[in-house]
Amino acid sequence: MVNRFFHSIKPLLTLGQLSQCILCAAHGQQQLDLCTACEQELPWLGHHCQRCALPLSQPSAKECGLCQQHPPPFARTVASFAYGPPIAQMISGLKHNKHYGYGRTLCFINTRMIASAYLHSQLPDLIMPTPLHWSRRLIRGFNQSDLLAQDLSQKLGIPLRHGLIRHKRTPAQQSLNAQQRRRNLRGAFAVKADIVGQRIALIDDVMTTGATVREISQLLIKAGAAEVHVWVLARTAT
C-alpha cells in the first residue's frame, strides 16, 4: 500500500516544467509558480501539535496542552503554513478576487505536503470539503475548500464526497472571538452521506480556533465516521 502510494505521488515530490514566480515575477521552479527564494521565505509551519497543528515552542512536545486536556474530535491535522504574509494575502486573493494562479500554487504545495505526511501511514478513505452556505457560494461563485478537495482527490486518488451541507447562514467567523465562533456554528452543518466506518479527510483553507472543524468533526463521528483528519493550508498561532 505505501509503495503504491509513493509511486502515485512521486511526481508531486519531483520537478517538471519551468514557470514564473507569482510573487516576484522571476523564473519559477518546475511545476511550481514560485522561485526558490520566495518558496524558502514562505511562513512554513514549524514544530506543531500533531492533533491540532498549533505551533509549539518546545521541540519535544507532541501535543499542545489544550489537546492533552480536552482532545478534539479529530485525530490529526496536517497544515503547510503558519498563517501570515504572503500566504494570508494569497488565500484572500483566491477567495475574494478569484486569483486562480494563487490557487494552483497553494494546491500544489498543499498536496505535496499532505503526500509527504502520509508516506508511512494510511490515507483516509474519503475527502470532504467544508461547505459554504448556498447564498455565500452564490455571491463568491465557488467554494475554495472544494477546489482544494478536488485537487487532492485527483492527485492522491481518494474519492471526493460532498456529504456535508451548511443549512444555516452565520456571520463571518473572522469578526468573532473563540466563544462566539463556537456558538455561531451550533446547528449550522449537517451530514447527508453514509460514512459509517469511513476515515474522513476534512478540507478547509485556514484553521484559527478550530471551531469549524471541531463542529463538523463531531457531526461526522456521530454519523459513524471511524476517524476524522483535518487538512488545511494554514494554521494561526492562536
N, C-alpha and C positions, 0 to 999 in steps of 0.2 A: 504493500500500500504506500509506504513512504517513498520507495524508489520510483514507483509510477508517478506519484505526485510531484517529486522533484523534477523528473523529466518533463512533466507538463508545464511547470512554471519556470524552467531553466531560461527560456527566452526573456523573462522578466528580469532576471538577475544578470543578464549579459547585455550587449550593446547592439544597435542596429544602425539606422540611417541618421546622418547629422542633421541638426535643426538650428533654430535661432533662439537665444535665451529670451524668454518673455519678460524678464526683469531688467536687463541691461542692453539687450539687442546684440550682444556679442555672439560668437559662434556657440551654438548649443552642443550638447552631447548626443550621442547616438540614441535614438528613441526617446530622448528627454529634452524638452524645450527649456533647458537651463544650462548655463555654462558651469564649469566645475567650481569656480569661485563662488557664484551665487548659491549653488547647491550646498556647499560647505558652510555658508553663513546662515542657512535656514535654521530656525529655532527647533532643532531636533529634540524630541523628548528624551531626557537622560534617564537616570535611575528612577524607577517609579513603582508604585504599588501594583502588584500583579492582579489585584482584584478590581481596582477602580482607576488605575493609571495616574493617580495623584503623584506629582513629583515628590521624591523623598530625599532628605539630606543625608541620611545615614546609609552608607553603601551596603551594610549587612542586613538592613531591613527588607523584608519581602512584602509586607502589607502595612498600610497606614494604621494608625491607632483606631480610627473610626471603623474600618473594615474588620479589625480584630474584635472590637467590642460589639458591633452591630453589622454582621455580614450582610451585604446586599443580596438580592435575589438572583443576580447574575454571577457567573462563576469566574469570568475573566474579561479583561478589557485590553484591546490592542489599539494603540494610538501612535501616529507617526510623529506629531509635533506638539510642542508646548504652544499654547495659543498666544501669538504675538506677531508683530510685523516681520516679514511681509505676508505671512500665512493668513493673518486675520483679514488683510485687505484682499487677498486672492479669494478667500471663501466668500467675503462680502461681494466682490466683483462678480463671482459666479451666480450667487443667489439673487442679487438685486439688479445687476446690469447685464446678465446673460453673457458674461465673458467666458465663452466656452473654451478658449485657449487655456485659461486658468484651470478649468475643469479637467481638461485632458491631462495636464501636468499633475494635478492633485490625484487624479485617478491612478495614473501610472505609479507614482510614488507610494500611494496607499496600498495598491495591490502588491507591489514588490515587498513592502514592509510586512504585510499580513502573510504572504507566501513564506517569507523567511521565518516568521514567528511559529509556523506550523510544520517546519521541516521534519521535526521529530515527534510530532503529535498528530492526532487525528483531526481532520477538519470537521466542522459542523455539517449537519445533513441538509439544512435549508438556510437560505438567506432571506431576510425580511427587512425592507426599508421602513424607517419611521415615517408614518403617514402625515400628510398635511390635511387640514380641513378643506373640503372641496372649494369653499369660497376663496381661501387663501391661494390654493393652487390655481384657480381660475385667474386671479389677479397676477400671480407670478408667471404663470404659463408652464411651470414644471415643478417637480419636487427634486431638490438637489440630492437628497438621500436616495431617491430612486435611481438617479444617474450613477451614483457610486455603486449601488447594489447591482445594477445591470452590468457594469464593467467587471465587478468582482465575480458575478455569476458566470460570465462568459470566459474570463481568464482562468478562474480556479475550477471551473467545471462543477459548481454547486448549484442545484436548482433554485430559482428565484420564486418566491411565493408572496403574492400580495394578500397576506392573510390578516392584515390589521386595517382598521378604519378609525378615523378620528371624527366622531359624530358630534362633537361639541366644540364650537369655536371659542377659544380663550384668548385673553390678552397676551401679547408677546412676552415671552419669558425674560427677555433681556432687562426689562424695567422692574423686575420683581426680585425680592430677596429670597433666600433659600426656603423659608417657611411659606411665603406667599406662592412660590413656584409649586410646592407640593400641593397646596390647597387648590391652586389654579388648575391642576391636571386631574383631580379626582373625577372619575366618571367620564373623562374625555375620550378614552380609547375603548375599542372592543376587538375581540379576536373572532374572525369569521372563517377559520380554516381548521381542518382536522390535523393537529400537530402532536397527537399523543405519542410519546416515546421518542420524539424527534429532538435533536440538538440544534438549536437555532442561533444563527448569527444575526444580531440586530444591528442595523446600519444607521448611523447618524453622522452629521458633519462635525459638531463640536459638543464636547461634554463639559459642563460647567459644575453645577451642584450634583448632577446625576439624577435630578428629579424625573426627567422624561424617561430615561432608560430604566430607572427603578420602577416607575409606574407600569410601563409596558412589560418589563420582565416579570413582575408579579402576576400580571394577567396571563402571560404565556405559561408560566409554571402552573397556575390554577387550571389552565386549559389542557394540561397534561404534558407540556414540554419536559423533556428529560433534563435539559440544561440550556442556559442562555449565555452566549458570549456577546460582548459589545465591541463593535468595530467602529472607530471614529477617526476622523482626520486629525483632530487636535483636542488637547486637554488643557483646561485652565489650571492655574496654580492653586486656586482656592475652590 
